[in-house]
Amino acid sequence: MRGPAHGRHRVAKQDAWRGTSGRFGSLVVVADGLGSRPHSRLGALAACRAAHQAVRGLSAHEAADPSTLFSRIESCWRAELAPRDPAECSTTVMLSVVHRCGGVLLGQVGDGLVAYGAEHVADRLVRERTGFGNETDALGLPGRRPLWHFRWLPAPPAGFRVLLATDGVADDLRPESLGRFVDHLAQEFGPLPPPERHRRLVAELRAWPTPGHFDDKTLALHWTQRERPS
């Protein structure tokens, strides 16, 4: 959802997301373009496409080495943006890959939130905000490679869930309430048909209860079925 500040200034939202599945399993990716970059929205959209391109090459039987996959995402991202300067398109990235073999790979560059767990529990992939002050790590920053935080879970428990959220949502969530928030999303929205789920989620994000909220807001929930990954 476009944040109130962008709405007032008639600026396009800088968040993007994508959910897809294939022979490899399923992917959810969320990106948040840096507001200080002139083409950050294009960078966020390109990051979602790049992640999809990268995971399509995964084997259906063997999970990829995380560093190899992340390098492939970065290469695809730069190719998507060419001939633009990547430094003008910097973006954070959060992703969850449920592999066909049953394992789950979580990855994150920059701020935002990746929280995972089951049965009322949600742990953060990155426990503290990255960067200094209002700065954050991202794809495309001049002079340095992005730092990917990741975790590979070869055998997640039944009912495993992953929450991915940009900082417009993440900054307003209390750490002690993360598990309950994920439970709420799974129970209230998971069973709904996709069009109804989308309509109700948008309504809740527009009615965000934090006074003075202004940022774009994107959240996604990636989960496994009780019987097998979905």
VOGUDO-240421 format. One record per atom (N, C-alpha, C, CB): residue in one letter; x, y, z. Coordinates in steps of 0.05 Angstrom, whole numbers, padded with zeros to 5 digits, always signed. Atoms other than C-alpha are relative to their C-alpha. Glycine has a CB too. Layout:
aXYZ;...
END
This chain:
m+00017-00024+00000;m+00000+00000+00000;m+00018+00025+00000;m-00019+00000+00024;r-00015-00025+00000;r+00026+00069-00017;r-00004+00015+00026;r-00008+00018-00024;g+00002-00014-00026;g+00041+00108+00046;g-00012+00028-00003;g+00028+00003+00012;p+00013-00026+00001;p+00004+00173+00064;p+00018+00022-00011;p-00010+00007+00027;a-00018-00021+00009;a+00066+00216+00052;a+00004-00001-00031;a+00028-00003+00013;h-00002+00003+00029;h+00075+00189-00019;h-00026+00008-00014;h+00008-00028-00008;g+00026-00008+00012;g+00001+00198-00031;g-00004+00030-00001;g-00022-00012+00017;r+00003-00029-00001;r+00003+00271-00010;r+00017+00013-00022;r+00007+00011+00027;h-00019-00012+00020;h+00062+00285-00056;h-00003-00012-00027;h+00028-00002+00010;r+00005+00013+00025;r+00035+00242-00112;r+00025-00014-00011;r-00010+00020-00021;v-00024+00016+00007;v+00097+00198-00111;v-00008-00030+00000;v+00023+00005+00020;a+00006+00028+00001;a+00092+00125-00132;a+00012-00015+00024;a+00010-00012-00027;k-00010+00016-00022;k+00102+00073-00078;k+00027-00012-00008;k-00020-00022+00009;q-00027+00010+00005;q+00173+00047-00071;q+00003-00029+00009;q+00021+00017+00015;d+00000+00028-00008;d+00154-00022-00044;d-00008-00017-00024;d-00019-00005+00023;a+00009+00019+00021;a+00146-00083-00089;a+00001-00028+00013;a+00018+00002-00025;w-00001+00028-00010;w+00133-00157-00078;w-00008-00019-00023;w-00019-00004+00025;r+00007+00021+00019;r+00124-00222-00116;r-00002-00027+00014;r+00020-00001-00024;g+00003+00028-00010;g+00100-00292-00100;g-00003-00018-00024;g-00024-00003+00019;t+00000+00018+00023;t+00112-00350-00148;t+00008-00028+00008;t+00019+00011-00022;s-00008+00028-00005;s+00122-00425-00152;s+00009-00013-00026;s-00024-00015+00013;g-00010+00014+00023;g+00155-00474-00198;g+00012-00027+00008;g+00021+00017-00015;r-00012+00026-00006;r+00196-00538-00201;r+00016+00001+00025;r+00016-00009-00023;f-00017-00002-00024;f+00241-00512-00146;f-00016+00000+00026;f+00016+00026-00003;g+00016-00003-00024;g+00184-00500-00097;g-00015+00026-00002;g+00018+00000+00025;s+00015-00025+00000;s+00156-00431-00079;s+00018+00022+00011;s-00026-00002+00015;l-00016-00023-00007;l+00184-00361-00070;l-00019+00023+00007;l+00019+00009-00023;v+00012-00026-00005;v+00160-00297-00036;v+00023+00019+00004;v-00019-00001+00026;v-00021-00020-00002;v+00203-00235-00044;v-00013+00028+00004;v+00019+00000-00024;v+00009-00027-00006;v+00192-00164-00017;v+00024+00019-00002;v-00014+00002+00028;a-00022-00019+00003;a+00234-00103-00034;a-00010+00028+00006;a+00011-00001-00029;d+00007-00027-00008;d+00235-00031-00010;d+00022+00019-00011;d-00003+00003+00031;g-00019-00018+00012;g+00270+00021-00054;g+00008+00022+00019;g-00010+00012-00025;l-00010-00021-00018;l+00313+00072-00017;l-00011+00027-00010;l+00031+00001+00001;g+00013-00025+00008;g+00276+00139-00017;g+00020+00021-00010;g-00015+00011+00023;s-00020-00020+00008;s+00341+00177-00028;s+00010-00005-00028;s+00024-00001+00019;r-00009+00006+00027;r+00352+00145-00096;r-00022+00006-00020;r+00008-00030-00003;p+00021-00010+00018;p+00316+00174-00157;p-00016-00022-00014;p+00013+00017-00021;h+00014+00021+00014;h+00297+00107-00188;h-00003-00025+00018;h+00014-00008-00026;s+00001+00022-00019;s+00288+00065-00125;s-00025-00018-00005;s-00001+00011+00028;r+00024+00017+00006;r+00218+00041-00147;r+00008-00020-00021;r-00024+00017-00009;l-00009+00019+00021;l+00249+00011-00210;l+00018-00021+00012;l+00014+00015-00022;g-00018+00019-00013;g+00302-00021-00166;g-00015-00022+00016;g+00019+00014+00018;a+00016+00020-00015;a+00250-00054-00121;a-00014-00019-00018;a-00020+00015+00018;l+00014+00017+00019;l+00210-00080-00179;l+00020-00020-00014;l-00015+00016-00022;a-00020+00017+00012;a+00273-00106-00212;a+00011-00022+00019;a+00024+00017-00010;a-00009+00019-00019;a+00295-00141-00148;a-00020-00024+00002;a+00003+00012+00028;c+00020+00022-00001;c+00230-00181-00147;c+00002-00018-00025;c-00029+00011+00002;r-00004+00016+00025;r+00239-00202-00220;r+00026-00015+00001;r-00001+00019-00024;a-00026+00013-00001;a+00312-00218-00208;a+00000-00025+00018;a+00022+00019+00009;a+00002+00023-00018;a+00296-00264-00149;a-00014-00023-00014;a-00014+00008+00026;h+00015+00021+00015;h+00245-00301-00192;h+00018-00013-00021;h-00025+00012-00013;q-00017+00011+00020;q+00295-00309-00248;q+00021-00019+00012;q+00014+00022-00016;a-00022+00016-00013;a+00349-00335-00200;a-00010-00026+00010;a+00012+00016+00022;v+00009+00025-00012;v+00306-00387-00165;v-00011-00019-00021;v-00022+00006+00021;r+00009+00018+00021;r+00278-00414-00230;r+00021-00020-00009;r-00010+00016-00024;g-00021+00018+00007;g+00346-00444-00242;g+00008-00020+00021;g+00024+00016-00007;l-00007+00019-00021;l+00347-00483-00177;l-00009-00028-00008;l-00014+00008+00026;s+00007+00028+00003;s+00347-00558-00179;s-00025-00007+00017;s+00023-00019+00007;a+00023+00008-00016;a+00282-00591-00157;a+00007-00020+00022;a-00021-00013-00018;h-00009+00021-00019;h+00323-00642-00117;h+00021+00009+00019;h+00010-00023-00016;e-00022-00009-00018;e+00380-00603-00086;e+00000+00030+00002;e+00027-00010-00011;a+00001-00029-00004;a+00379-00534-00055;a+00027+00012-00008;a-00006+00006+00029;a-00024-00014+00009;a+00429-00483-00081;a+00016+00010+00024;a-00007+00023-00019;d-00016-00014-00019;d+00487-00455-00041;d-00010+00028+00003;d+00030-00001-00007;p+00011-00027-00003;p+00460-00390-00011;p+00016+00022-00013;p-00004+00007+00029;s-00016-00021+00012;s+00519-00347-00033;s-00001+00000-00030;s+00029-00003+00009;t+00003+00002+00029;t+00513-00373-00104;t-00027+00012-00009;t+00002-00029-00009;l+00026-00011+00007;l+00439-00357-00105;l-00001+00030+00002;l-00022-00013+00017;f+00001-00029-00004;f+00448-00287-00077;f+00017+00014-00021;f+00010+00007+00028;s-00016-00012+00022;s+00503-00272-00128;s-00015+00000-00026;s+00027-00015-00003;r+00016+00001+00025;r+00456-00295-00183;r-00022+00021+00001;r-00012-00028-00003;i+00021-00021-00003;i+00401-00249-00156;i+00012+00028-00007;i-00012+00000+00028;e-00012-00025+00005;e+00449-00190-00157;e+00007+00004-00029;e+00026+00003+00017;s-00006-00002+00029;s+00472-00205-00228;s-00025+00004-00016;s+00015-00025-00009;c+00025-00003+00014;c+00401-00212-00252;c-00012+00028+00004;c-00021-00021+00008;w+00010-00027-00006;w+00382-00147-00217;w+00014+00021-00017;w+00004+00006+00030;r-00015-00019+00017;r+00437-00108-00252;r-00008-00002-00029;r+00030-00004+00004;a+00008+00003+00028;a+00418-00138-00319;a-00028+00011-00005;a+00001-00030-00007;e+00027-00011+00003;e+00345-00119-00307;e+00000+00030-00003;e-00017-00009+00024;l+00000-00029-00001;l+00364-00047-00295;l+00016+00013-00023;l+00012+00009+00026;a-00017-00011+00021;a+00414-00038-00352;a-00016+00015-00021;a+00017-00022-00013;p-00026-00013-00006;p+00433+00013-00376;p+00000+00020+00023;p+00009+00014-00025;r+00001-00019-00023;r+00412+00051-00313;r+00023-00006+00019;r-00027-00002+00014;d-00020+00003-00021;d+00463+00062-00258;d-00013-00013+00024;d+00013+00028+00007;p+00012+00014-00023;p+00448+00012-00202;p-00001+00018+00025;p+00015-00025+00006;a+00000-00018-00023;a+00467+00066-00151;a-00024+00018+00001;a+00025+00017+00000;e+00024-00016+00001;e+00405+00105-00173;e-00025-00016+00006;e-00003+00014-00027;c+00023+00019-00002;c+00361+00044-00161;c+00002-00017+00025;c-00002-00017-00024;s-00005+00017-00024;s+00383+00018-00092;s-00025-00008+00014;s+00018+00015+00019;t+00024+00011-00013;t+00334-00026-00055;t+00008-00021+00020;t-00019-00012-00021;t-00002+00022-00019;t+00329-00072+00005;t-00014-00024-00012;t-00011+00008+00028;v+00012+00025+00009;v+00309-00144-00006;v-00005-00019+00023;v+00017-00013-00022;m+00006+00022-00019;m+00275-00198+00036;m-00013-00022-00016;m-00019+00010+00023;l+00012+00022+00015;l+00259-00267+00010;l-00002-00025+00017;l+00017-00006-00024;s+00005+00027-00012;s+00234-00336+00031;s-00004-00020-00023;s-00025+00001+00019;v+00002+00021+00020;v+00245-00397-00012;v-00007-00027+00014;v+00025-00003-00017;v+00007+00027-00010;v+00208-00462+00007;v+00008-00019-00023;v-00030-00002+00008;h-00010+00017+00021;h+00248-00513-00033;h-00016-00026-00001;h+00030-00006+00005;r+00015+00025+00004;r+00216-00575-00062;r+00010-00023+00018;r+00002-00009-00029;c-00011+00020-00018;c+00263-00617-00018;c-00011+00002+00028;c+00030+00001+00000;g+00012-00003-00027;g+00227-00590+00043;g+00014+00021+00017;g+00001-00025+00014;g-00014-00021-00015;g+00279-00539+00067;g-00010+00028-00007;g+00029-00003-00005;v+00008-00028+00004;v+00269-00464+00073;v+00025+00017+00002;v-00021+00009+00022;l-00022-00020+00000;l+00320-00410+00055;l-00012+00028+00004;l+00016-00002-00026;l+00008-00027-00005;l+00311-00341+00085;l+00023+00018-00006;l-00010+00004+00030;g-00022-00018+00006;g+00351-00281+00061;g-00010+00029+00003;g+00010-00004-00028;q+00007-00028-00003;q+00353-00206+00075;q+00024+00018-00004;q-00012+00004+00028;v-00020-00022+00002;v+00393-00145+00054;v-00014+00025+00009;v+00010+00003-00030;g+00011-00025-00009;g+00379-00081+00092;g-00021-00003+00021;g-00011+00015-00024;d+00020+00001-00021;d+00322-00063+00138;d-00026-00013-00009;d-00005+00029+00010;g+00024+00016+00004;g+00252-00089+00141;g+00000-00024+00019;g-00002-00010-00029;l+00004+00022-00019;l+00231-00154+00174;l-00004-00027-00015;l-00023+00005+00019;v+00006+00028+00006;v+00237-00229+00161;v-00002-00014+00027;v+00023-00013-00018;a+00005+00014-00025;a+00206-00267+00220;a-00011-00027-00007;a-00019+00017+00018;y+00007+00028+00007;y+00197-00342+00221;y-00005-00016+00025;y+00022-00013-00017;g+00005+00018-00023;g+00171-00397+00266;g-00026-00015-00004;g+00000+00015+00026;a+00025+00015+00000;a+00111-00440+00284;a-00011+00000+00028;a+00005-00029-00010;e+00014+00003-00027;e+00060-00448+00340;e+00005+00024+00018;e+00010-00025+00014;h+00000-00024-00016;h+00056-00376+00365;h+00028+00012+00004;h-00013-00005+00027;v-00027-00010-00004;v+00131-00363+00359;v+00010+00012-00027;v+00020-00023+00009;a-00011-00012+00024;a+00166-00316+00310;a+00027+00013+00008;a-00019+00022-00012;d-00027-00011-00004;d+00241-00302+00310;d+00009+00017-00023;d+00020-00023+00005;r-00010-00017+00021;r+00275-00247+00271;r+00025-00012-00013;r+00006+00028+00011;l-00025+00008+00014;l+00326-00265+00218;l+00022+00020+00006;l-00005-00001-00031;v-00019-00021-00007;v+00361-00198+00231;v-00011+00013+00026;v+00004+00021-00023;r+00011-00008-00026;r+00354-00179+00304;r+00002+00030+00004;r+00015-00014+00022;e-00003-00029-00004;e+00378-00107+00299;e-00001+00013-00028;e+00026+00007+00014;r+00001-00016+00024;r+00367-00053+00247;r+00028+00002-00012;r-00012+00028+00004;t-00027-00003+00012;t+00425-00054+00197;t+00005+00029-00009;t+00002-00019-00025;g-00006-00028+00008;g+00461+00009+00177;g+00004+00017+00025;g-00021+00011-00017;f-00005-00019-00021;f+00474+00071+00219;f-00020+00023-00003;f+00029+00010+00000;g+00020-00022+00001;g+00420+00122+00237;g-00022-00007-00020;g+00014+00027-00008;n+00021+00005+00020;n+00373+00128+00178;n+00011-00014-00025;n-00014+00026-00007;e-00012+00014+00023;e+00421+00090+00131;e-00005-00030+00003;e+00030+00006-00002;t+00004+00029+00000;t+00412+00018+00111;t+00017-00012-00022;t-00029-00007-00003;d-00013+00014+00021;d+00448-00034+00070;d-00020-00005-00022;d+00012-00027+00010;a+00018+00003+00022;a+00419-00047+00001;a+00016-00010-00024;a-00014+00027-00007;l-00012+00005+00026;l+00433-00072-00069;l+00007+00027-00014;l-00020-00017-00018;g-00007-00023+00016;g+00469-00021-00112;g+00014+00022+00014;g-00024+00010-00012;l-00015-00022-00013;l+00506+00020-00060;l+00028+00002-00011;l+00001-00004+00031;p-00026-00002+00013;p+00569+00048-00091;p+00023-00009+00018;p+00005+00029-00008;g-00024+00006-00014;g+00635+00018-00071;g-00001-00024+00019;g+00009+00023+00015;r+00000+00023-00018;r+00611-00043-00032;r-00021-00020-00008;r-00006+00010+00029;r+00019+00021+00006;r+00576-00109-00039;r-00020-00001+00023;r+00015-00027-00002;p+00020+00002-00021;p+00511-00119-00001;p+00005-00023+00019;p-00028-00002-00012;l-00002+00021-00020;l+00512-00160+00063;l-00026-00015+00002;l+00009+00011+00027;w+00024+00017-00002;w+00462-00217+00058;w+00001-00015+00027;w-00001-00021-00023;h+00005+00016-00024;h+00437-00244+00124;h-00018-00024-00010;h-00014+00016+00023;f+00016+00022+00010;f+00409-00314+00113;f+00000-00023+00021;f+00011-00010-00026;r+00001+00025-00016;r+00388-00379+00146;r-00013-00022-00017;r-00017+00005+00026;w+00011+00023+00013;w+00377-00447+00116;w-00011-00019+00021;w+00022-00014-00018;l+00014+00018-00019;l+00327-00491+00153;l-00006-00026-00015;l-00025+00013+00012;p+00004+00024+00016;p+00332-00562+00125;p-00026-00015+00006;p+00023-00019+00004;a+00025+00014-00007;a+00271-00589+00163;a-00017+00016+00019;a+00008-00027+00013;p+00017-00017-00017;p+00224-00535+00188;p-00024-00016+00011;p-00010+00025-00015;p+00023+00014-00012;p+00167-00557+00234;p-00025+00003-00016;p-00004+00009+00029;a+00027-00002+00012;a+00096-00569+00211;a-00012+00027+00007;a-00018-00023+00008;g+00013-00025-00005;g+00057-00505+00203;g+00019+00023+00001;g-00016-00001+00026;f-00021-00021+00000;f+00120-00463+00192;f-00010+00024-00016;f+00026-00011-00012;r+00008-00025+00014;r+00107-00390+00173;r+00023+00020-00001;r-00024+00013+00015;v-00020-00022+00003;v+00151-00333+00148;v-00015+00025-00006;v+00020-00007-00023;l+00011-00027+00005;l+00130-00260+00153;l+00021+00017-00012;l-00012+00012+00026;l-00018-00019+00013;l+00163-00211+00106;l-00014+00027-00001;l+00009-00009-00029;a+00013-00026-00002;a+00149-00137+00117;a+00020+00023-00004;a-00015+00004+00026;t-00017-00024+00002;t+00178-00070+00096;t-00001+00016+00025;t-00008+00017-00025;d-00002-00013-00026;d+00197-00021+00150;d-00024+00017+00006;d+00025+00018+00000;g+00025-00013-00006;g+00131+00016+00143;g-00018-00016+00018;g-00014+00007-00025;v+00014+00018-00018;v+00101-00044+00178;v+00019-00008+00023;v-00009-00025-00015;a-00018+00013-00020;a+00162-00073+00214;a+00007+00019+00023;a+00025-00008-00013;d-00008-00019-00021;d+00180-00009+00252;d-00021+00004+00021;d+00008+00026-00012;d+00022-00004-00019;d+00112-00009+00286;d-00008-00026+00015;d-00024+00011-00014;l+00006+00026-00013;l+00112-00082+00309;l+00018-00004+00025;l+00004-00023-00020;r-00016+00005-00025;r+00133-00097+00381;r+00011-00028-00002;r-00018+00004+00025;p-00013+00026+00002;p+00182-00155+00385;p-00016-00022+00015;p+00028+00001+00011;e+00014+00020-00016;e+00141-00190+00439;e-00027-00008-00012;e-00004+00010+00028;s+00026+00005+00013;s+00079-00187+00394;s+00002-00013-00027;s-00016+00025-00002;l-00003+00010+00027;l+00108-00216+00331;l-00014-00027-00004;l+00030-00004-00006;g+00013+00026+00003;g+00083-00287+00343;g-00030+00003-00002;g+00007-00018+00023;r+00029-00004+00001;r+00012-00263+00357;r-00008+00014-00026;r-00009+00017+00024;f+00007-00013+00026;f+00014-00218+00295;f+00000-00020-00023;f+00020+00022-00006;v-00001+00021+00020;v+00034-00277+00251;v-00024-00018+00003;v+00027-00016+00001;d+00023+00016-00005;d-00020-00319+00283;d-00026+00013-00011;d-00004-00006+00030;h+00023-00015+00010;h-00071-00265+00267;h-00002+00000-00030;h+00001+00030+00010;l+00001+00000+00030;l-00051-00261+00194;l-00007-00028-00010;l+00028+00008-00011;a+00005+00027+00009;a-00051-00337+00186;a-00029-00008+00004;a+00019-00020+00014;q+00027+00010-00007;q-00118-00348+00220;q-00022+00017-00013;q-00004+00001+00030;e+00021-00018+00011;e-00156-00287+00194;e+00000+00002-00030;e+00003+00027+00012;f-00002-00005+00029;f-00130-00282+00123;f+00007-00025-00016;f+00020+00021-00005;g-00009+00023+00014;g-00099-00349+00105;g-00023-00016-00014;g+00015-00018+00018;p+00021+00016+00012;p-00165-00386+00093;p-00017+00014-00022;p-00019-00009+00021;l+00017-00015+00019;l-00195-00330+00049;l+00008-00005-00029;l+00001+00029+00007;p-00008+00000+00029;p-00198-00333-00027;p+00018+00024-00006;p-00026+00001-00018;p-00019-00022+00005;p-00141-00290-00055;p-00012+00027-00005;p+00017-00008-00023;p+00010-00027+00004;p-00184-00232-00080;p-00011+00012+00026;p-00023-00001-00021;e+00010-00010-00025;e-00219-00226-00013;e+00022+00006+00020;e-00021-00019+00012;r-00023-00004-00018;r-00154-00234+00025;r+00014+00027-00007;r+00020-00023-00003;h-00013-00025+00008;h-00123-00177-00016;h-00016+00024+00008;h+00004+00000-00031;r+00017-00023-00006;r-00182-00131-00006;r+00001+00006+00030;r-00029-00005-00008;r+00000-00005-00029;r-00183-00140+00069;r+00027+00008+00011;r-00009-00026+00015;l-00027-00009-00009;l-00108-00134+00078;l+00005+00029-00008;l+00021-00018-00013;v-00003-00028+00008;v-00107-00069+00038;v-00016+00018+00019;v-00009+00004-00028;a+00016-00016-00018;a-00163-00043+00082;a+00014+00004+00027;a-00028-00012+00004;e-00014-00002-00026;e-00124-00059+00146;e+00025+00017-00002;e+00007-00028+00010;l-00024-00016+00002;l-00060-00028+00120;l-00007+00030-00003;l+00016-00009-00024;r+00008-00028+00002;r-00097+00036+00101;r-00010+00011+00027;r-00023+00002-00021;a+00010-00008-00026;a-00127+00038+00171;a+00021-00005+00022;a-00026-00014+00007;w-00022+00006-00019;w-00058+00027+00204;w-00003+00017+00025;w+00027+00005-00014;p+00007-00014-00024;p-00067+00046+00277;p+00022+00018+00012;p-00007-00019+00021;t-00022-00017-00012;t+00001+00080+00291;t-00005+00029-00008;t+00027-00010-00010;p+00004-00028+00007;p-00010+00155+00295;p+00023+00012-00016;p-00004+00017+00026;g-00020-00013+00016;g+00027+00195+00243;g+00016-00018-00019;g+00019+00013+00018;h-00015+00018+00018;h+00048+00135+00201;h+00000+00013-00028;h-00013-00028-00001;f-00002-00014+00026;f+00072+00157+00132;f+00012-00018-00021;f+00017+00025+00003;d-00015+00015+00020;d+00113+00102+00098;d-00017-00020-00015;d+00023-00015+00014;d+00013+00022+00015;d+00093+00051+00045;d+00000-00024+00018;d+00015-00006-00026;k+00004+00023-00017;k+00069-00014+00075;k-00004-00025-00017;k-00023+00004+00020;t+00003+00026+00014;t+00079-00084+00047;t+00005-00022+00020;t+00019-00002-00024;l-00005+00024-00016;l+00072-00150+00083;l-00009-00025-00016;l-00014+00001+00027;a+00007+00025+00013;a+00070-00222+00059;a+00005-00022+00020;a+00017-00004-00026;l-00003+00023-00017;l+00062-00288+00094;l+00004-00025-00017;l-00025-00004+00019;h-00007+00024+00015;h+00094-00351+00067;h-00002-00023+00019;h+00029+00002-00014;w+00003+00021-00019;w+00074-00416+00099;w+00001-00028-00012;w-00026+00003+00015;t+00001+00028+00008;t+00079-00492+00095;t-00025-00012+00010;t+00025-00015+00010;q+00023+00015-00009;q+00020-00538+00099;q+00009-00020+00022;q-00013-00015-00023;r-00007+00020-00021;r+00016-00588+00156;r+00013-00024-00012;r-00025-00007+00016;e-00009+00025+00012;e+00029-00646+00109;e+00027+00003-00015;e-00021-00011-00018;r-00024-00002+00016;r+00082-00619+00061;r+00003+00030-00008;r-00001-00018-00025;p-00004-00028+00008;p+00112-00553+00035;p-00020+00008-00022;p+00028+00005-00010;s+00019-00011+00020;s+00065-00508-00006;s+00011+00027-00009;s-00028+00003+00012;
END
